[in-house]
Amino acid sequence: MKALEISEKDFLIGARKGIQKSMLLTIARESGLTLKELSSYLRISTRSIQDKEPTQLIAPGPSERALYIAKLFKSGIDIFGSQERFHRWLNSTNMVMGGEKPVSYLDTFSGIQLVLDELNAIEYGFSA
């Protein structure tokens, strides 16, 4: 899960300058997301990613969302103990989140933060 474990400094650099396509593909693979799923959360077309060379940069906005998603998946997998259990939780309706699936929040920074907050609550025993 190397791509999901990013230092704060590398996070900031990637958010400002963009990340390489190869890093984005690694985030997708290590998080268990398809490229189509990840691109929908980043609000860019799958085609625009596919058309890039591995070393070409993704724009800073989508790159920053990808890095936040990587952080979210690292936290979720750590808390739930496996990618499979975390995916199950992400795709299940959650009463704390208004009966919606947490995965539906991954297309905005505030939504990602809300899911991270819920994971933090779960980690410390405040929710289920």
Secondary structure, 3 states (H helix, E strand, C coil): CHHHCCCHHHHHHHHHHCCEHHHHHHHHHHHCCCHHHHHHHHCCCHHHHHCCCCCCECCHHHHHHHHHHHHHHHHHHHHHCCHHHHHHHHCCCEHHHCCECHHHHCCCHHHHHHHHHHHHHHHCCCCC
